[in-house]
């Protein structure tokens, strides 16, 4: 006798074979599971979790920044160094264990010789790189020494600027290809959170900074907005006086995600518009870079963003943009300092009217004890940070500096 099953008032015929019934049930459950995953998947732009309190304490005149900050003692940097050392030790231990497990002894000896040759080759390559690096560093330090010795006025012909490095102020600006002006000196808030961000940005604004640099990755866009609005309220300043930069992170790239990320950043900072919006890095790939740029161009047309640019882009990525960009990048934010001059890339940016914004101009303090820097410190009676900053300010090829709170 055939068997029947009643589903929703309909009778469905099933053979007596139990395997068929089990297969149909499993298949139906799988379809239902996939349907629920697709329809109930949360929106990434609405599910970010920020570890900050909604009622943040506003700064007062009595508050002050932490003095005596020593980048070499920064826990994050120390942790990275320690992890690198442990990784190298583990690799060495694994190599020795592999050799000990080999047999007969001839294989062990052969493996040791191969490892020794590999180590020797790596050391030679490292020595060559170090020699080339020292050559460029010596050139950079020589340039810094020459700049400090030179008492004549250094003319910044690019962007029609004409002033000496000593005459640069926190209000000095550089004109972008978008037509807007960006303050040459910026204040960054990387690796800063909560009230620390509010206090530091508020006091930076009171000191005279007008360029604040944040990013979605930093998770402090809201605090920057709070500090800016607090400064406007206390001093009677205007929003137009502030140049606010933020960036889209790799996981948010792509056309639709970028649209959501821009709206998210606008809601977080609550400043009405974004002065400069950057692609944080080129790593997600060509297609996502292209889609991200298209969404950013549309945001400019909608008035949400005034200027758009990139960060950590090389010449390859900038040339690629010529194929699809209708608005060329106004800024390329790079790590540039006396120990990382990136002359070829900086020259390319200048030739194509892209302002180079240098982050980590004082190398996070990691080069403060370099003997060449210390020689200039003794010669001019200035701090290592002042020596490095003066080098950047004297360079015609450096258009802007981002003085990050941790850099």
N, C-alpha and C positions, 0 to 999 in steps of 0.2 A: 504493500500500500504506500502511495506517495504521502508525504507530510507537508503541512502548510503552516505558514507563520503569518500572523496578522500584525501589520505595521501601519499605523495611521488609518485604520479602517480598510486597508487593502490586504488581500490574501496573496501571499507570495509563495510560489511552489519551491520546495526544497527536496532534493533527493534524500534518500535515507542515509547517504554517506555523511558522517559527522564532519569529515574534513572540509567539505564545501561550506557548511555552516560556520565553522571556525574561521575559514579564510575570509568570508564576507564580513564577519564581525570585526576582524582585525583591520581589514581594508577600510571599513567605514570609520573606525576609531582613528586611523591614521589621517584620513581626509579631514576629519573634524579637528584634530590636533593642529594640522598645518593651517587650517582656516583661522583658528584662534590666534596662532602666532602672527599671522599676517595682519589681521584686523586689530588686534589688541597691542601691537608693538608700540611702546611709548615713544613720544617725540623727543629726540636727544636734546633739542634746544630748550625743552621745558623740564628736563629732569636733572640738570646739573645741581650738584650739592655744594654749597659754599659754607665753609666752617667759620662764619662770622656772625656776630649777633646783630639783629636788625636795629637795635637801639644803641648806636655807637656813641661813645663819649666824645664830645667835641673838644678840640684843644683850646687852651687859654694862653695868655701871655707868659704865664709862669712855667708852662711846659717847655722843655728843651730837648734837642736831639742828643743822642748818646755820643759822647766824645771819646776819643781814644780807640775808635774802632780799628781793629787790626785784621786785614783780610787774611793774613797767614793763619790766624786763629779761627777763621770762619768754620763752623762745624760742618757745613756742606762741602767745602773744599777739602777739609781734613778727611772727611769720610770718603770722598772720591779717591784721594791719594792712597788711603789705607786699603780700599777695595782693589785698587790697581796692584799694589804690592802683594796682597794676598792671592790675587789671580795669577800673578807671575810665579809666586812660590808654588802654587798648586800645579801649574803647568810643568815646572821643573820636577816636582815630586812624581807626577804621572809619567814623565819620560824615564826617570830612574826605575820606577816600578815595572814599566814595560820591558826595560832592558834586563832586569833581574829575572823576569819570567821567561826569557828566551833560553832555548837550549838547542844545540850544545854550546859550549863556551865560545866557539868561533863566531856564532851569530851575535853573541853579546858584544864581542870585540868589534865586530862590523857595525853594530848599532851605535856603539860609543863613538866610533870614528865618524860616522855619519852625523851624529848629534854635534860633535865638536866642529865639524866643517860647517854645519848650519849656523852654529853659534858664532863662529868666526866671520862668516859672511854677513850675518846680521850686525855684528859689531863694526865691520868695515863700512856697511851702508849707513849705520848710525853716525859713524865718525865723519863720513862725507857730508851728510846732511848737516851735522853740527858745524863743520867748517864753513859750509855755504851760508848757514844761518848767522854765524859770527861775522862773516864778511859783510852781510847786509846790515847787521846790527851795528857794526863799527861805523858803517857809512851813515846810518841814521843818527848815531850818537855824535858823529862829527858834524852833521847838519845842525843838530841841536846846539852844539857848542858854538858853531858859527853864528847861529841865530841869536844866541844870548850875547855874543861879543858884538854883534852888529847893532849899533845905536841909531842907524839911519832908519827912516820910516819904510816899512814893508808895504808895498801897494798891492792890494787885492784887486787885480784888474777884472777878474771874473765877476759877473753880476754887478758891474759898475760900483764896486765897493772900494773905498780908498781910506785906509786907516792903519795905524801901526798895531802890532799885536798887543802892545801895552795899552792901547786905547780901546780895545774891545771891551764892551760891557755886557751885562746880562740882557740888555735890550737890543743889542746889535742883531740884525736880521739878514737873511739871504733870501733872494727872490726865487721862487720855484717856477717850473714850466707851466704850472696851472694858473699862474698869475698872483697867487697868494704869497705872503712873506712868512718865513719860518725863523724864529729866534735861533741864533747860531749855537748858543749854549742851552742844553736841555737837562732836565732832572728826571732820572729813571727810578722806577720803584720795583725792580726785579728782586725776588726773594724777600719781600716785605709784606706784612699782613696786619689786618685789623687797625687798632689805634696807632700803631707805629707808622702806618702809611698816612693816616690823617694828619698826625702831628708833623711828620717830615715834610709832606707836601704843603701844608699850611705855612710852616716856617720858611720853606723855600720860596713860596710866593711872597711872603712878607720881606724876605731878603732881597727879592728882585727878579727871581726866576719867573719866566712867562711860558716856558715850554715844558710840559709834563708828558712823560712817555710811559705808557702802560701796555697791557696785552691781555687777551682772554686767558692765556696760559697762566698769567701771574695771579689771577683770582683776586684782584684788588681794584677793579674798575669802579665799583660802587664807592669805595673809600676815597678814591681820587676825586670823584664827583662831590662827595660830602665836603672835602677839604676846600675845593674850588668855590663851592657855594658859600661856605663859611667865610672864606676870604672876601668874596664879593659883598656879603652882608656886613662884615666888620669894617671894611675899608671904603666901601662905595665904588669899588672897581666894576668893570664891565666884562661880560662874557667874551666880547670880541678881543679883549686884551690877552686872553689865554689861548695858547696853541696846544691842543690836546691830541696826542697820538695814541692809537691802540692798534692791535694786530690780530689777524685771524690765525688760529692754530691749525696744524696739519689735519687733525681729525675732523675739522669743520669745513674743509675745502670741498669744492664741487658747487654747481650752480645753486641748487635749492638750499643746501646747507649754508652756503655763504649768505644768502638772503636772510636766513634765520639768525645767523651769527651777527650780522650787522644790526638787526633789530634788537637782539639781545644786548649788545654793547651799548646801544643808544639808551635802552631802558636802564641798564646798570649805572652808567655815568650820569644820566639825567641832565645833560648839558645842552640839549637841543640839537646839536649836530657834532660831527667828528671832524676835526681839522685835517688830520692825516691818518689814513687807514692803510696798513701794510700787510702783505702776505708774509707771514713769519719765516717761512722757509720754502724751498722748491722741492722738498723731498717726496710729496705725494705723487708726482708724475706729471707728464706733459698735459694729458687730457684734463685732469683736475685743475691744474694751473690755469689752463685756458678758460674753463667754465667759471672758476673763481674770479678771474679778471673781468669777464663779461658781467657778472653780477655786481662787481664793484663799480664798473663804468655806469651801469644803470642806477646805482645808488648815488653817484655824482649828479646824474641828470635829475634825480628826484630831490636833490638838495639835502640828502642825509649826510653826505661826505663832501668835503671841499677839495681835497687832494688825495691821490692814491699813489702807492709806491710798493716797493718790495724790500725784503731783508734777506741777507745771506745769499743773494743771487750772484752767480758768476757770469762771465762773458757769454758762455753758451746759453744760459737761460735768458739773458737780455736780448741776444740776437734772435732767439726763438720768438720773443714777444713781438718783434717787428712783423711777423706773419699774421697775427690776429688782433693786436691791440689797436684800438681807435684812439685811445688816450694813452700816451706814453707815460711810463712811471716817472714821477717827480723826484723820487728819493730811492736810493739803495742804501739801507742801513747795514754797515759792515763792521767787523772788528778791525780797527786800524790804530796802530801806535808805533813807537820807534822800533819795536821788536817784530812787528808785522806790518810792513809798509804797503804791500799789495799794489805796487806801482802800476803794473799793466792794467789791472782792473780799474783802479782809480782814474788812470788816464782815459780809458775807454768811456767811463761814465762822464767825464768832463767833455769829451768830444761829442757826446750825444745829449748834452744839457741835462744830465741826471745828477742831482746833488748827492754827494757822498756824506752820509751821517755816520760818524765814528763812535761805536760803543766800546766800552772797556778801554778808554784812552790812557788809563793809568794801570792797566794789566791786573786789576784786582789786587794790586800791591805785591804781586809775585816777583816783580823785577826790581823792587825797591832796594834790595841789597846787592844788586849787580855792581861789580867793581867799577864799570864805566859810568854808571849813574852816580855812584857814590863819589867818583872823582869830580863830577860836575857839581854835586851837592856841596863839596868842600870848596870848590873854586868860586861858586857864586853865592854861597851861604843861603841856599834855598832848599826846600824839602824835595824829596824824589818826585812827589806828585806835581809840584810846581814845574820841575824840569821837564817832565813828560808832557804836561799840558802846554807849556810854552812851545815845545817842539811841534805839537799839533796846530797851535794857533799861528805859528810862523809859516806853516806849509801852505802854499797857494792851492795845492790839490785837495786840501781838507776843507770842506765847506761848512761843516757843522759838527759839534761835539755833543755826545750824550753822556753826561756825568751821572752814571747810575749810582744809586745809594750803596750798592755792593761792588761797584767796579772802579 
